[in-house]
């Protein structure tokens, strides 16, 4: 590492706080960066918890008021590692104070919030990044290269599914992810935001959508409010509350370039812990990916000779593959946490060189437009066009 020091203030210390902290701590050890990221201050509402978090991950200071962090003159970057209903206010204030922003997904609760986040960030000349980290899986980055190089030709079909199973137990508590007030929607918002981002990245903009959603369990035991942001949720009583988001969503789309696509998002796929898969079918070939085998990309070429055509599995672990040269020798796989390190490296470079990074808040607006159209389509039972 070289150049100036970039002081980071992270707001949030649960699941994403850990993932982001690991990335900031590791990135300079593996990437030759134009600036040095400094873990300056960690912020959270519970002083004891955030202090323990800071000591464990190497943050120099702690704070319980995020407004104090975003207004500090010595902070260069604000890392928003919180649930989405808290993104908007913090991002707008951080941008007004000239702080570069590294923000978790989904961007916000609606298009209006996302648009203001973007406009204020642009007006203040800051670098803004929305952490759809799967773009930085080497296999997905390779898929992008192959599509850009026209290897699979004109794209006809996109098919994706994001499947989890962590709420199939009817006794699982009513966590914030199951309440519209905090989550906006269920897997359609949380999981499909990733899938829509990848569809935009690999195929193109979406023109219109038709969707349906459903609920399987309509009431759940009340949850401990202290568990917000954590994957471990505890019930506090046998009293139940209403689930106000969907449990599963299905969406079909037309892309502006003529391709068609489908999206499935569910938390009721028993046996699937975090399976994000997609298939892209083109005039000259096809690509398929499965996050549960994230170091592999399957490729089919129509140009192969008759009799030997078939999907080949590419192990995306060689120096010629995106990001891989920064890690281990060929054949040595990497994992989920490395995508955050890749994002941190690209973000530090963008900030240092007064550049930009994708996806950013403008991309976030496009994603939310599709998700909102999907919810509207499900409610009104009709095709909804994207503005």
C-alpha positions in Angstrom: 0.0 0.0 0.0 1.0 3.6 -0.6 -0.3 7.1 -0.8 -2.6 8.8 1.7 -4.6 7.2 4.5 -8.3 6.9 4.1 -10.1 6.8 7.5 -13.2 4.6 7.6 -16.2 4.9 9.9 -18.4 1.8 9.9 -22.0 2.0 11.1 -23.3 -1.4 12.0 -21.6 -4.4 13.6 -23.6 -7.5 13.1 -23.4 -9.8 10.0 -22.4 -7.2 7.4 -20.3 -5.3 9.9 -18.2 -8.4 10.3 -18.0 -9.1 6.5 -17.0 -5.5 5.8 -14.5 -5.3 8.6 -12.8 -8.4 7.4 -12.5 -6.9 3.9 -11.0 -3.6 5.1 -8.6 -5.5 7.3 -7.4 -7.9 4.6 -7.5 -5.8 1.4 -4.2 -4.1 1.8 -2.5 -7.4 2.5 -3.4 -8.8 -0.9 -3.9 -5.8 -3.2 -1.4 -3.1 -4.1 -3.6 -0.1 -3.3 -3.1 3.6 -4.1 -4.2 4.4 -0.5 -4.2 2.8 2.9 -7.6 2.1 4.5 -7.7 2.8 8.2 -10.3 1.2 10.5 -10.9 4.4 12.4 -14.3 4.2 14.2 -17.1 1.7 14.6 -20.5 2.9 15.5 -23.5 1.1 17.0 -26.3 1.8 19.4 -25.1 -0.6 22.2 -21.9 0.7 23.6 -20.8 -2.6 25.1 -21.5 -4.6 22.0 -19.9 -2.1 19.6 -16.8 -1.9 21.9 -16.4 -5.7 21.8 -16.8 -5.6 18.1 -14.2 -2.9 17.6 -11.7 -4.7 19.8 -12.1 -7.9 17.9 -11.9 -6.4 14.4 -9.3 -3.7 15.0 -11.3 -0.5 14.9 -9.5 2.3 16.7 -12.5 4.1 18.3 -16.2 3.5 19.1 -19.2 5.8 18.9 -22.9 5.3 19.5 -24.3 8.3 17.5 -23.9 7.9 13.7 -24.4 11.7 13.3 -21.1 12.2 15.2 -19.3 9.9 12.8 -20.5 11.3 9.5 -19.7 14.9 10.6 -16.1 14.2 11.7 -13.5 16.0 9.7 -11.0 13.1 9.9 -13.4 10.5 8.4 -13.1 10.0 4.6 -15.4 6.9 4.1 -18.7 6.0 5.6 -19.5 2.3 5.5 -23.2 1.6 6.0 -23.5 -2.0 7.2 -27.1 -1.8 8.4 -30.6 -3.1 7.4 -32.0 -1.2 4.5 -34.5 0.9 6.3 -31.6 2.8 7.9 -29.6 3.5 4.8 -31.4 6.6 3.5 -30.9 9.1 6.3 -27.3 8.1 7.0 -26.3 8.1 3.3 -27.8 11.5 2.6 -26.1 13.1 5.7 -22.8 11.4 4.9 -22.9 12.7 1.3 -23.7 16.2 2.5 -20.6 16.1 4.7 -18.6 15.0 1.6 -17.9 11.4 2.8 -17.5 8.7 0.2 -20.1 5.9 0.8 -19.8 2.1 0.8 -23.4 1.0 1.3 -25.0 -2.5 1.8 -27.8 -3.6 -0.4 -30.7 -3.2 -1.1 -30.1 0.5 -1.5 -33.3 1.8 0.2 -37.0 1.3 0.9 -38.2 2.9 -2.4 -37.2 4.7 -5.5 -37.7 8.1 -3.9 -35.2 7.4 -1.2 -32.7 5.9 -3.7 -33.1 8.8 -6.0 -32.3 11.4 -3.3 -29.3 9.3 -2.1 -28.0 9.4 -5.7 -28.7 13.1 -6.3 -27.2 14.3 -3.1 -24.1 12.1 -3.6 -23.6 13.4 -7.1 -24.1 17.0 -6.0 -21.4 16.6 -3.4 -18.9 14.9 -5.7 -18.5 11.7 -3.7 -17.8 8.1 -4.7 -20.9 6.0 -3.9 -20.9 2.3 -4.1 -23.8 -0.2 -3.6 -22.5 -3.5 -2.4 -24.0 -6.1 -4.7 -20.9 -8.1 -4.0 -21.7 -11.0 -6.3 -20.5 -9.0 -9.4 -17.1 -9.5 -7.9 -17.2 -13.3 -7.8 -14.4 -14.2 -10.3 -16.7 -16.7 -12.2 -19.4 -14.0 -12.6 -16.8 -11.5 -13.7 -15.6 -14.0 -16.2 -19.1 -14.5 -17.5 -19.3 -10.7 -18.0 -16.1 -10.9 -20.1 -17.4 -13.7 -22.2 -20.7 -11.9 -22.9 -18.9 -8.6 -23.6 -16.6 -10.4 -26.1 -19.7 -11.9 -27.8 -18.6 -15.4 -27.1 -22.2 -16.6 -26.5 -23.7 -14.2 -29.1 -27.1 -12.5 -28.9 -28.7 -13.3 -25.6 -32.2 -14.9 -25.7 -32.9 -16.1 -22.2 -32.0 -15.2 -18.6 -33.1 -17.6 -15.9 -32.3 -17.1 -12.2 -33.3 -18.5 -8.8 -32.2 -17.3 -5.3 -33.2 -20.0 -2.8 -32.8 -20.2 1.0 -34.6 -22.2 3.7 -33.9 -20.4 7.0 -37.6 -19.6 7.8 -39.3 -22.8 6.9 -39.8 -23.6 10.6 -43.2 -22.0 11.6 -41.7 -21.3 15.0 -38.9 -19.1 13.6 -39.5 -15.7 15.1 -40.9 -12.6 13.5 -37.6 -11.0 12.6 -37.2 -7.6 11.0 -36.8 -9.3 7.6 -40.5 -10.4 7.9 -41.9 -7.0 8.6 -42.7 -4.5 5.8 -41.9 -1.6 8.0 -38.3 -2.6 8.1 -37.7 -4.8 5.1 -40.2 -3.3 2.5 -40.7 -6.8 1.1 -39.4 -10.4 1.6 -37.1 -12.3 -0.7 -38.3 -10.3 -3.7 -36.6 -7.3 -2.2 -33.7 -8.9 -0.3 -32.7 -11.7 -2.7 -34.1 -10.5 -6.0 -32.2 -7.3 -5.6 -29.0 -9.4 -6.2 -30.5 -11.3 -9.1 -31.8 -8.2 -10.8 -28.4 -6.5 -10.4 -26.7 -9.5 -12.0 -29.3 -9.5 -14.8 -28.6 -5.8 -15.5 -24.9 -6.5 -15.3 -24.9 -9.5 -17.7 -27.9 -9.0 -20.0 -29.2 -5.4 -19.9 -32.0 -3.2 -18.7 -35.4 -4.6 -18.0 -38.4 -3.2 -19.8 -41.5 -4.7 -18.1 -42.3 -7.3 -15.5 -45.1 -9.7 -14.5 -44.9 -11.1 -11.0 -46.7 -13.1 -8.3 -45.9 -13.5 -4.6 -47.3 -15.7 -1.9 -47.2 -16.4 1.9 -46.9 -19.8 3.4 -46.8 -18.8 7.1 -48.8 -15.7 8.0 -48.0 -15.4 11.8 -44.9 -16.0 13.8 -43.7 -15.7 17.4 -42.5 -12.2 18.3 -38.7 -11.7 18.1 -36.2 -10.1 20.4 -35.6 -6.6 19.0 -31.9 -6.7 20.0 -31.4 -9.3 17.2 -31.8 -6.7 14.4 -29.0 -7.2 11.9 -28.1 -10.6 13.2 -28.8 -14.0 11.6 -29.5 -15.5 15.0 -33.0 -14.5 16.1 -34.6 -15.4 19.4 -38.3 -15.5 20.3 -39.3 -13.4 23.3 -42.8 -14.9 23.9 -45.4 -17.3 22.5 -47.4 -14.3 21.4 -47.5 -14.0 17.6 -47.4 -11.2 15.1 -48.4 -10.9 11.5 -45.9 -11.6 8.7 -46.3 -8.5 6.4 -44.0 -9.5 3.5 -44.1 -12.3 1.0 -42.3 -15.7 1.5 -41.7 -16.4 -2.1 -41.8 -14.4 -5.4 -41.8 -15.3 -9.1 -41.2 -12.7 -11.8 -41.0 -12.8 -15.6 -39.5 -9.9 -17.5 -38.8 -8.5 -21.0 -35.4 -6.9 -21.4 -35.0 -3.8 -23.6 -32.7 -5.8 -26.0 -35.3 -8.4 -26.7 -34.2 -11.1 -24.3 -36.7 -12.6 -21.9 -36.0 -13.6 -18.3 -37.4 -15.2 -15.1 -36.6 -14.7 -11.4 -37.5 -16.9 -8.5 -36.8 -15.8 -4.9 -37.7 -17.8 -1.9 -36.8 -18.6 1.7 -38.8 -21.8 1.6 -36.5 -24.1 -0.4 -35.6 -26.8 2.1 -32.0 -27.8 1.7 -30.9 -24.6 0.0 -28.9 -22.4 2.4 -27.8 -19.7 0.0 -28.2 -20.9 -3.6 -28.1 -18.2 -6.2 -28.0 -19.6 -9.7 -28.5 -18.2 -13.2 -28.5 -19.4 -16.8 -27.8 -17.3 -19.8 -28.7 -18.7 -23.2 -27.4 -17.0 -26.4 -27.2 -17.6 -30.2 -23.6 -19.0 -30.0 -23.5 -20.6 -26.5 -24.7 -20.6 -22.9 -23.4 -19.9 -19.4 -24.6 -21.2 -16.1 -23.5 -20.4 -12.5 -24.3 -21.7 -9.0 -23.1 -19.7 -6.0 -22.9 -23.0 -4.0 -20.1 -23.8 -6.4 -18.8 -20.3 -6.7 -15.4 -21.1 -8.2 -16.9 -22.7 -11.3 -18.6 -21.4 -14.4 -20.3 -23.7 -16.9 -19.9 -22.8 -20.6 -21.5 -24.4 -23.7 -20.3 -23.5 -27.2 -22.4 -24.1 -30.3 -19.1 -23.9 -32.2 -17.9 -27.2 -30.9 -17.9 -30.1 -33.3 -20.9 -32.4 -33.5 -20.6 -35.3 -31.2 -18.6 -33.5 -28.5 -20.9 -30.6 -27.7 -21.7 -30.2 -24.1 -21.3 -27.9 -21.1 -17.7 -27.7 -19.9 -16.9 -26.7 -16.3 -14.3 -24.0 -16.0 -12.5 -23.8 -12.7 -12.1 -20.0 -12.3 -8.9 -20.2 -10.2 -6.1 -19.1 -12.5 -4.2 -15.9 -12.8 -5.9 -15.0 -16.1 -9.3 -14.9 -14.3 -10.6 -11.7 -12.7 -9.2 -10.9 -9.2 -7.6 -14.4 -8.8 -4.0 -13.3 -9.3 -4.2 -11.6 -5.9 -4.9 -14.8 -4.0 -3.5 -18.3 -4.3 -1.9 -20.6 -6.9 -4.1 -22.1 -9.6 -6.7 -24.5 -8.4 -6.9 -23.1 -4.8 -10.4 -21.9 -4.3 -11.6 -18.7 -2.7 -14.9 -18.0 -0.8 -17.8 -15.7 -0.1 -15.7 -13.3 2.0 -13.3 -12.6 -0.8 -16.0 -10.8 -2.8 -16.1 -8.1 -0.1 -12.3 -7.8 -0.3 -12.6 -7.3 -4.1 -15.2 -4.6 -3.6 -13.0 -2.9 -1.0 -10.1 -2.9 -3.4 -12.1 -1.4 -6.3 -13.7 1.2 -4.0 -10.4 2.3 -2.5 -9.0 2.7 -6.0 -12.0 4.7 -7.2 -11.8 7.0 -4.2 -8.0 7.5 -4.6 -8.2 8.2 -8.3 -11.4 10.3 -8.2 -13.1 7.7 -10.3 -16.3 5.8 -10.1 -17.4 2.2 -9.3 -20.3 0.0 -10.1 -22.9 -0.8 -9.0 -23.5 2.7 -7.5 -26.6 4.5 -6.3 -27.8 5.1 -9.9 -27.7 1.3 -10.5 -29.6 1.0 -7.2 -32.4 3.2 -8.6 -32.7 0.9 -11.6 -32.9 -2.2 -9.4 -35.5 -0.7 -7.1 -37.6 0.3 -10.1 -37.8 -3.3 -11.2 -38.6 -4.6 -7.7 -41.3 -2.0 -7.2 -42.8 -2.9 -10.6 -42.8 -6.6 -9.5 -44.7 -5.8 -6.3 -47.2 -3.7 -8.2 -47.6 -6.4 -10.8 -48.3 -9.0 -8.1 -50.8 -6.7 -6.4 -52.6 -5.6 -9.6 -52.2 -8.9 -11.5 -50.9 -7.3 -14.7 -47.8 -6.5 -16.7 -46.1 -3.4 -15.3 -43.7 -1.3 -17.5 -40.5 0.2 -16.1 -40.4 4.0 -16.4 
